[in-house]
């Protein structure tokens, strides 16, 4: 995510002519929140890509790397890590598909987008951490893809609202259900 240019942008004393307004006057905050919900699905999808990349790299490396006369993939501890990574990536994928489907149908996605973003970004963080463990010292050198994934993943738990913000959105939604 080094190419993600993030900067402060300030508008002071700006007047927008009526013909240049996007949406209805006074509804800007509501529009921003709706756009944020869609962006959460995008961040969830990015997170899934990172998690899947960490899994793919770990599968490949664990089959190639030998220790004590066996490939790493033959050790139960590594198998458990890979199994968790695969299961969690699949669960995230389904949550993302649900949120995207709901968005396509014009449904309220506030809850589903927050859940997908929270879960996908958290499992991506976990997957990249496990990928580094599987790769050992090689996980920190640029010759292996997990180094970049590990560096990039942190933005996923921050962009479009931190994990804590997602939990607030989720709580607000589920508390209003009853």
C-alpha positions in Angstrom: 0.0 0.0 0.0 3.0 2.3 -0.4 1.3 3.8 -3.4 -1.8 4.7 -1.5 -1.4 8.5 -1.2 -3.1 9.7 2.0 -3.1 13.4 2.8 -5.2 16.0 4.5 -7.5 18.0 2.2 -9.1 21.2 3.5 -11.9 23.3 2.0 -12.4 26.8 3.6 -15.0 29.3 2.5 -15.9 27.2 -0.6 -19.2 27.8 -2.3 -20.7 25.2 -4.6 -23.3 26.5 -7.1 -26.6 24.6 -6.9 -26.1 23.1 -10.4 -22.9 21.4 -9.1 -24.4 19.8 -6.0 -24.2 16.0 -5.9 -27.4 14.8 -4.2 -29.7 16.9 -2.0 -28.5 19.9 -0.1 -28.0 19.0 3.6 -27.8 15.3 2.9 -24.0 15.2 2.5 -23.3 13.3 5.7 -25.9 10.7 4.9 -24.4 10.2 1.4 -20.9 10.0 2.9 -22.0 7.2 5.3 -23.6 5.3 2.4 -20.4 5.6 0.3 -18.4 4.5 3.4 -20.6 1.3 3.6 -19.7 0.5 0.0 -16.0 1.2 0.6 -16.1 -1.2 3.5 -17.0 -4.0 1.1 -14.0 -3.0 -1.1 -11.6 -3.0 2.0 -13.1 -6.4 2.9 -12.3 -7.7 -0.6 -8.8 -6.3 -0.4 -8.3 -8.0 2.9 -9.5 -11.3 1.5 -7.0 -10.9 -1.4 -4.2 -10.4 1.2 -5.4 -13.4 3.3 -5.6 -15.6 0.2 -2.2 -14.5 -1.0 -0.8 -15.3 2.5 -2.4 -18.7 2.3 -1.2 -19.4 -1.3 2.3 -18.4 -0.5 2.3 -20.5 2.7 1.0 -23.5 1.0 3.7 -23.3 -1.7 6.5 -22.6 0.7 5.4 -25.3 3.2 5.5 -27.9 0.4 9.0 -26.8 -0.7 10.7 -26.2 2.6 12.3 -29.3 4.2 13.0 -29.7 7.9 14.1 -32.9 9.6 13.7 -34.8 6.3 10.1 -33.7 5.8 8.3 -30.8 4.1 6.9 -28.3 6.5 3.4 -29.2 5.2 3.8 -32.6 6.8 3.9 -31.2 10.3 0.6 -31.1 12.1 1.2 -27.6 13.6 1.7 -26.2 10.1 -1.3 -28.1 8.8 -3.4 -26.5 11.6 -2.3 -23.0 10.6 -3.0 -23.7 6.9 -6.4 -25.2 7.8 -7.4 -22.1 9.8 -6.2 -19.7 7.1 -8.3 -21.6 4.5 -11.4 -21.8 6.6 -11.3 -18.2 7.7 -10.7 -16.9 4.1 -13.7 -18.9 2.9 -15.9 -17.5 5.6 -14.7 -14.0 4.8 -15.4 -14.6 1.1 -19.0 -15.6 1.9 -19.6 -12.6 4.1 -18.2 -10.3 1.3 -20.4 -11.9 -1.3 -23.4 -11.5 0.9 -22.7 -7.8 1.5 -22.0 -7.2 -2.2 -25.2 -9.0 -3.2 -27.2 -6.9 -0.8 -25.6 -3.7 -2.2 -26.5 -4.8 -5.7 -30.1 -5.4 -4.6 -30.3 -1.9 -3.1 -30.6 -3.2 0.4 -29.3 -1.6 3.6 -25.7 -2.8 3.9 -24.6 -1.0 7.0 -24.5 -4.1 9.1 -23.3 -6.6 6.5 -20.6 -4.3 5.2 -19.3 -3.6 8.7 -19.3 -7.3 9.6 -17.5 -8.3 6.3 -14.9 -5.5 6.7 -14.2 -6.3 10.3 -13.9 -10.1 9.8 -12.0 -10.0 6.6 -9.5 -7.4 7.8 -8.9 -9.2 11.1 -8.4 -12.6 9.5 -6.1 -11.1 6.9 -4.0 -9.8 9.8 -4.0 -13.2 11.4 -3.2 -15.0 8.1 -0.2 -12.7 7.3 1.1 -13.2 10.8 0.8 -17.0 10.4 2.4 -16.8 7.0 5.4 -15.1 8.5 5.6 -17.8 11.2 5.5 -20.5 8.5 8.2 -18.8 6.5 10.4 -18.1 9.5 13.2 -15.7 8.8 12.4 -15.8 5.1 9.1 -14.1 5.8 10.9 -10.8 6.4 12.9 -10.6 3.2 11.6 -9.1 0.0 12.3 -12.3 -2.0 9.1 -13.7 -0.5 5.6 -12.2 -1.1 4.5 -12.5 2.6 6.8 -9.7 3.5 4.8 -7.2 1.4 1.5 -8.7 2.5 2.5 -8.3 6.2 3.4 -4.7 5.6 0.2 -3.9 3.6 -2.3 -5.6 5.9 -2.3 -3.1 8.6 -4.2 -0.6 6.5 -7.1 -3.0 6.2 -8.0 -2.7 9.9 -7.9 1.1 9.7 -9.2 2.1 6.2 -13.0 2.9 6.0 -13.2 2.8 9.8 -11.1 1.0 12.3 -12.0 -2.4 13.7 -13.3 -0.7 16.8 -15.6 1.6 14.6 -16.9 -1.5 12.8 -17.8 -3.0 16.2 -19.6 0.1 17.1 -21.6 0.0 13.9 -22.4 -3.7 14.4 -23.4 -3.2 18.0 -25.7 -0.2 17.0 -27.3 -2.4 14.4 -27.9 -5.5 16.4 -29.1 -3.6 19.5 -31.7 -1.9 17.3 -33.0 -5.2 16.1 -34.6 -6.0 19.5 
